[in-house]
Amino acid sequence: MSDEKKIVTGLGKPELHRVLIRGHDLTKDLVGKITFSDMTYLMLVGRFPSDGERRMTDALLTILVEHGMVSSVVSARLCYSTAPEAMQAAVASSILGAGSVHLGSSEWSAKMLVKAFPTGSSERDIDAAASAVVKKYAEKKKRIPGIGHRTHPEGDPRAVRLFEIARETGVYGRYCDFIQRICKAAEAQYGRQLPANVTGAIGAIALDMGLPWQLTKAFALIGRTLGAVAHIGEEIRNPMADNINSAIKAQLVYDFDSK
């Protein structure tokens, strides 16, 4: 008997006349019969979604596709302008910037929620845990991931809609409730509105759907990939990278010139 460990996957297997995805025949059972949201849920969770889970997954995939001329899509446009033969590099340059400051904070928000969620389930336990989260970040003088938004300080409309759909579909659970309690504790601490932002909503909802916190950023990456490709498509039809470069040069000051 071999001492070598077997490499086991339950995702996909190509055969002579078929391709299996999670045990399903790709061309007979899936293509033309399921939606991309179905496929996303099947790949990430391991089963087909219910009607409510499908609608929620579709919303999560859609919500972050586009948010204007932000740094990540500017990066994609600039990269494409210098290497038009490598669209994948331009898309990658956009996605690589998804982190704790922009686009990727759903991961850190979800991690915070998982680590801070109390073992007790009483109202007092949950409220105390929410207050402890706010106190911890206040002491460190750090921004709470998934809370507040510079563009939408009075409330991120994307987060509001996601929570509405979560309630309508029955997905809304303990983590969605927990982040709302953290928001209330933060408002009491700082004396101003600090509602959940879109990545906070994504993180909480994805956890309530059963995903590990490490995968919650998947919806941002998948959605923004489409957005980056669309910006590249616009760059092809209406080039503006040169204008962006000119604007940068016009504002550029060389420190050594003043010495």
Secondary structure as GFF3:
##gff-version 3
##sequence-region A 1 259
A	DSSP	beta_strand	12	14	.	.	.	ID=ss1
A	DSSP	beta_strand	19	21	.	.	.	ID=ss2
A	DSSP	beta_strand	24	25	.	.	.	ID=ss3
A	DSSP	pi_helix	26	30	.	.	.	ID=ss4
A	DSSP	alpha_helix	36	45	.	.	.	ID=ss5
A	DSSP	alpha_helix	51	62	.	.	.	ID=ss6
A	DSSP	alpha_helix	71	82	.	.	.	ID=ss7
A	DSSP	alpha_helix	87	95	.	.	.	ID=ss8
A	DSSP	alpha_helix	105	116	.	.	.	ID=ss9
A	DSSP	alpha_helix	123	140	.	.	.	ID=ss10
A	DSSP	alpha_helix	157	169	.	.	.	ID=ss11
A	DSSP	alpha_helix	174	190	.	.	.	ID=ss12
A	DSSP	alpha_helix	198	208	.	.	.	ID=ss13
A	DSSP	three_ten_helix	213	215	.	.	.	ID=ss14
A	DSSP	alpha_helix	218	237	.	.	.	ID=ss15
A	DSSP	alpha_helix	241	251	.	.	.	ID=ss16
A	DSSP	three_ten_helix	255	258	.	.	.	ID=ss17
###
